[in-house]
C-alpha cells in the first residue's frame, strides 16, 4: 500500500495560488526561508554543455540532493500546519494529493506517436509553405524573407503603402497577428497568405518536426510532463512536449493528431465533457431558461440565438447560431463589445446591442458577474464549487487594463476552476473503478475537458461505458448540479479519429 505522500509544491499551490508567483523549491526557499538554494545549472552545467543528473559523480550531486531533501522538509513544516485553518484542506486532500500517482502513471505510460506520419506531414507542410511563399513574393513584386518581421513590415507598409502600419521602439513595423488579421479582414490578399504561411510554419516546426525529437527511442512513445501548478485556476498544463495546445480548429492542426495512435490490438478512446463551462455558468447563475435547456438536452447555442435575436428555433440559420455561440462563450470570458465585434466581424454598436440583449434575456448571468466581481474585490479571492481558492490582485490598479483583467479573471476563474476540479475528480476515480471491473484501460493524456485512454480493442466498448458514466457523475456527491454533465466518447486507431 502506498504511504501518504505530501508535496510542498502542491501545498503551496493550494494555499497561495495568486499570492506567490511560483511554487518551485528554489522560489519557495527564498520566499519562506530567505535561503538561496544550489541551482541545477551549478551542478549539471548550462545550455549545450548541460549533462543529465544521472551522469554526474555522486560527490558532485551530494550537496544538491541533500539540500533538496532538507529544504523540502523545512517548507513542509511551514506549509502543512497552515492547511487546517485555510479552508482548502479538502481541495488538497481530495483533489491534488490523490492525483499525483495518477499523473505519474500517465507520464510513464506515454502515448505512441508514429514517426513516419510526422515525416510525411513535415514534407507536405514544407511544399505548402513553398507554394505560399511564391504567391506572397508574386503579390509583393519581389523576393524577401517572410519569417523576418522587419522585411515583411517594409514590404507591406513602405513598398505597398498599406494602412495600419505602426512602428515599434525598434523602428520596425509591427506585423503581429492582430495587424495582419485587420488587413486580411479588409481584403488584403498578401496578409491572408502570410497568416496561412505562418500557421503552416508553426505546425511544421512546433509539431511535425519537434514531436519527432520527443519520441523516447526505448518506448516509441511521447512522455509529456504534466504540471499541477502551471495555471492559477486548477487546470493542468503540459510540457516537453505540450500536448494541450495542438490546434484543433483547423484541418492542418487536426492532422497532427493522426500521428498519435494506439498500440497494435488496442484502440484509443477520447472522452470529453460537452459544454461543461456553459453548464456550470447556468448552475452558478441559477439561470432558469438555460438550466431548462440543458435538462431538456436542447442545443444551447440555438436556444440562445432564439432568445437573443427573437427568432423561432425552426427558423434559425447556422450563421445566427454561430453568433450566439460566440456570445455564449465570450460572456464567460468577460468579452467586451470591441472583442465580440472583432470576432464576428460586425460593427461595435451591433455587438453592444447583442450583449445588452443577452443580459436582458439572461439577467441572472449579469447578476452572477457583478456579485462575483464584488466578492473578489472584497475577499481578494474567488472560490470554485469544490472550495479551491484563486487569489486575484489588480482590482485597485491605476491601469484600467489591469483592473479589467482582474474582473474578467474573477468571473471566469470559478467556472474554469470548477470544470478543472470535476475532471480531476474523474481522473482520480477512474483507475480503481476500471481495475475493479477488470478493464485494462490506461489513461494517457488529459487535455482540459478531454481524457485519452488506450484499451485492448475487444474491451473498448465496455471501457467507454464506464468512462463516460464516471465522468458524468464526477461532481457527486460533493456538489449537486442543477444541470446534467454530459461526456461524449469515441474510439479509433488514432486520436484524430477518436475525437
N, C-alpha and C positions, 0 to 999 in steps of 0.2 A: 504493500500500500504506500502511496506517495505521502510523505510527511508534508504538512502545510509549509508553503514557501512564502516569504514576504519579498516584495520587490520595492526598493526605495524609489525607483523611477515612477512606478505606478502609484505609490503612496503620495508622492509629491504632486503627480498629475491630478489625482482625485481631490486632493486638499486645496491645491493652489493654481488650478488652470486659470490663466489670465492674470494671475498675481505675479508669479515669477515667469521670466521669459522662456526658460528652458528647464529641462528636467534631467540633464545628463549629470553624471557623477562629478565631473570637473566643475560644472556650474554650481551644483548644489553644495559642493565642498567649500567653494568660495563664498556662496551666499550665506550658508548657515554656520560654517566653522571658521570662516575667514582664512581658509587654508588653500594654498596653491599646490595642486597635485602634479606628480610627474606625468608628462604628456606622452601619449602613444608614440608620437613622432620622435620624442627624445630617445626612445628605446629602439624603435624599428626603422628610423630614418624617414625621409620625406620624398615625395614625388617618385621619379623613376627609380631612385635608389632604395625605396622602401622595401623591406623584406617582411615576410609573414612572421607572426609572433612565434609560430612553431619552429622557425629557422634560427632563432637567437639562442645563445648559450644560457643555461639555467642561471648562472651568476648575474648575467645582464638583466634577466627577467625578474629576479628575486625581489628587488625593492619595489618595482612597479606592481607586481602581483600582490605582495604583502600589503602595500599601501591601499590597493583596491579593496581588499578584504577588511582592513581596519576602518577605512573611511565609510564603507557601506554600513558596517555595524554602528558607527557613531551617528550616521544620518538616521538609521533605523531607530536609534534611541531617542532622537528628537521628533521624528515624524510619526511613528506608530502611536505614542501616547496622545497625539492630537486628534487621532481618528475618532475616539469615543465621543468627544464633545463637539464634533464638527458637523454632525447631521448628514455626513456622507459615508458612514461606515458600511452601510448595506451596499452602496454602489461598489465600494472596494471589494467587500467580501463576496458579493453575489455576481458581479459583472466583470470586474477587472482580474482579480486573482485567479478565478477558475478558468479564465480564457487563456492564461499563459501556456499551460501544457497543450491546449488545443492548437494554438498558433505554432508552437514548437513542432508539433506533428505535421502541420500543413507545410511548414517551411522545409522540413527534412524530406517530406514525400515529393514535393515539386510536381511539375506538370511537363509532359513531353512536348517539346517544340521541334517540329520537323524542319531540319536544316535545308533540305532540298527545296521545300516550298518557299522558304525565305529567299534562297538564292534566285529562284525563278522570279519571285516578286521584285527583288532588287534590280534585276536586269530589265524587267518590264517598266519599273519606275524610272530607270536611267533613260530608256528610249523615249518615254513620255516627256521627261524633262528636256531632252534634246529637241523634241518637236516644239514644245512651248518656247524654248529658247530661240529657235529660228523664227517663230511667229513674232516673238517680242522684238527681236532685232530688226525684223522687217518693218514692224509698226514704228520703231524708233528711228529707222533710217540709218542705223549704224550698229556695229557690234560693241558690247560693253559687258562688264561683269554684273550679272543680275543679283548676285549674292552681296555685292557692295552697296550698302545704303547710300553712300556718298555719290557713286556713279549713277545709281538709279535716280536719286533726287535731282541731279544735274540734268539728266535726260528729260524727266517729267516736267520740272519747273523752270529750267533755264531754256533748254532747247525747244521743248514742246509748248512751253508757256501755259501750262495747265493751272487752274485755280487751286487755292488751298495750300500753297507752299509756305511752310513755316520753318525758319532756321533755328536750330538749337544753339546753345552757347558755343559749341564746337565750330559753328559756321556752316555745318552741313544741314541740308533739308531733312526734316523728319519723313520717313517712309514707313511709319508704323502701320499695323493692320487697319487701325481706325481711319488713317489718312487715305489708304488705298481703297478701303470699303466705301468711303464717301465718294471717291472718284468713280468707282465701279457702279455705284448706285445711280450716278448721273450719266451713265452710258459710256464711260471712257474704257475702250476695249483693252488697251495695254495694261490698265490697272487690274482688270479681271484676270488677264493672262498671268500677270506677276503673282497674284494671290494663289492661282492654281499651281503655278510653278513652285511657290514656297510650300504649299500644302504637300505636294508630292515629294519635295526635297526633304521635308521634315520626316515624313513617313519612311523614306528610304534610309536616312541617316539614323534616326532615333529607334526605328523598329526593325525594318528588313535587315539592316547591316548590324546594328548594335546587339540585337537579340541573339544573333549567332554567337557573339562573344560571351553571352551569359549562359550558354548551354554548358552544363558540367559534363565533361567527357565521360566520366565514370557512370553517369546515370542516363545521359541523353535528355536530361530534364533541366528546366529552369527553376531555380530555387529562390524565389523572391524573399525579401525581408519585410515583414510587417512591423510597423511601429504602432504601439498603443498610445503613444503620447505626441503624435505628429499633428493632430488637429484639435482645436480647442473644444469642439462640440462633442467629442467622444468617438468620432469616426476613426477608423483605422486608416493609416496611409501605407504605401508600399514603395520599396526602392530596390535597386540592383537586381533586376530591372523593375521599373514602376509598371505594374500590370493594371493599375487603376485608371490610367489616363490614355489607354489605347482608344483612339477616336472611334465612335460607333455611328455617328450621324452621317458619315459619308461612305460611299460604296468602297472606296480605297481603304478607309480605316477598318471597315468590317473584314476586308480581305486579310488583314494581318491575323485576325482570329482563326482563319482557316489553318494556320500553321500549328495551332495549339490542338493536339489530338489525344485520343485515348490509346492506351496500350492495346496490343492485339487481344481480341476476345473480350474487350471491355467497351463501355460506352461512357461518354461524358454526359452528365446531367447538369443543366443550368436551371436554377430555380430563383425567381426573383419576385419581390413584392410589387404588386401593381399599385401605382399612385399612392404609396404609403404616406408621403408628406401631406398630400391634399386630404387624405382621410384623417390624419392627425389634426390638421387645421380645423376641419369640420367638428372634430371632437372637442378640442380645447376651446374653440369659439362658441361651441354649443349652437351651431348654425343649422336650424331645423330643416330647411329645404335641402341643404347639402347632405345632411345625415340621412334624410329620407331617400335621396337619390342613391347614396351608397348602399343603403339597406335594400333598396329595390333592384340594385345591380344595373341601373341605367348608366349610359355614357355621361360622365360628369361634365366633360367639355361641351357636349351637345346641350346638356341641361343648362349650363352656364350661359352658352350662346343664346339659347332660347329666352332666358330670364333677362340678360343684359341688353340684348338687341331687340327683344319683343317679337321674336319670330317663332311661329309654331314649330315643334320638333320635326314634323314631317316635311317642312318646307326649307330646312337648313341645307346650305351647301358646304363643301369641305373648307372653303376659304374662311367662312364665318366661324366654323368650328376651330380652325387653326388660330384665328384671332382670340377666341375665347380661351384656348389652351395657353396662349402666350400670356394672357391676363391672369389666368389661374395660377400659373407657376410664377409669374412676375410678382404678383401680390405677396406671395410667401417670402420673396426676397426683397420686399420693400422697394419695388421698381418705381422710378419716377415717370412723370408724363414724358420727359425727354427720352428716357431709356426705352419706354414702350413704343414711342413714335419711331425711334431708330430701328427697333427690332421688327416692327410691322411695316416700316416704310410708309408711314402716314404723317400728316401734319400734327404738331404738338397739341393744337386746340382739340383735334379729334380724339387723341389718346387721353387728354384730360377729361373729356366727356365720358369716355369709356370707363375710366377709373371711378369717376363720380357716380356713374350709373351702377357700377359693380357694388360700391359701398351702400348705395341706396337699396339694392336688391338683397345684399348680404350685410345688414347693419351690425350683426354680432361679430363679424370678422374685423370690422373697423374698431369696434369696442375692445376686442381682444388686443389689437395692435396698440391702441392708446394705453390700455391698462398695463400691458407688458412693459412699454417704454417707461411709464411712471414708476412701476415697481423696480425696474432695473436701475433707474436713476437713484431711487431712494436706498435700495439694498446693496447696489454695487455688483449684483449678480442676477442671473436668471436660472431657473431650475427645469430639468426635464421631468416628465411624469414619474420617473423612477428615482428622483431625488438627486441626480447629478447636478452639480453647480458649475456654471460657467461664468466666471467673473468678467465683467466688461468695464473698461475705462473709456474715457473720451467724451463723456456727456457734457463736461464743463470746459472742453477745449475751446480756445478762441477761434480756431479754424472751423468754419461751418461744414466743410467736407468731412472732417474727423467726427464732428457731432452726428452728422448724417450716417456715417459708417457705424457708429456706436448704436444708433437707433435701429438700423437695419439688422445689425447683429443681434440685438435684443429680441427682435421679432422672430428672426429665423432660428437662432440657436436652440430654443426649447423644442422646436419642431424637428430640426435636423438631428439634434441630440437624442430625442426620444426614439426616432427611427433607428439611430445607431445603437441605442440600448436594446431595442427589440431584436435586431438581428444578432447582437451579441448573445442575448438570451437563447436564441435558436441555435447558435453555434455551440454553446455550452451543453445544451440539452441533446443535440442530435447524435454525437458519437455513442453515448451509452444506450440510447434508445435503439439505434441501428444495430449495435452489437447484441442487445438483448433479443432482437428478432433474427439474429444470425445472418444479417445482410452485410457483406464485407464491402461497404462503401467508404471510400476515402474522401474527406473534404480537402480540396486542393487550394482553392482561391476564394477570396471574398472581394467583391468589387461593389462597395457601398450597399445597394439593396439586393445584390445578387450573390448566390453561392454556387460554386462549381464543384462537382463530385466526379470521381471515377469509380465505376462499379462493373463487375462482370456482367456481360450482355444479358445473360439469362435471368439476372436478378434486378435488372434496371427498372422494370415496371413496379415491382414491389418497393424498391428504394424511392422512386418518385412519389408514391402514395404516402409513405412515411414522412419524407422530407417536407412536402407541402403541408401535410397535416400539422407537423410540429411547428413549422414557420407561422401558420395561421393562428396557432394558439399560444404563440411565444409570449404575449403580453400577460396572459392569465397566470396566476390569479391575482397578481400584484395590482394590475390596472385593468379596470373593466371598461373597455372602449365602447362608445355609443355606435361605432361603425364596425363592420366586419373587416378583418385583414384578409387580403386575397393574395395567395402565392401561386404563380404560374410556372410550370416546369416543362422543359423539352429535353429530349435526349438525341444524341447523334454521335458520329465518329469525331467531329471537331466542334470546338467552341462556337464557331460562326454558325454552324447549322443547328446547334442545340439551343442557341439563344433566340 
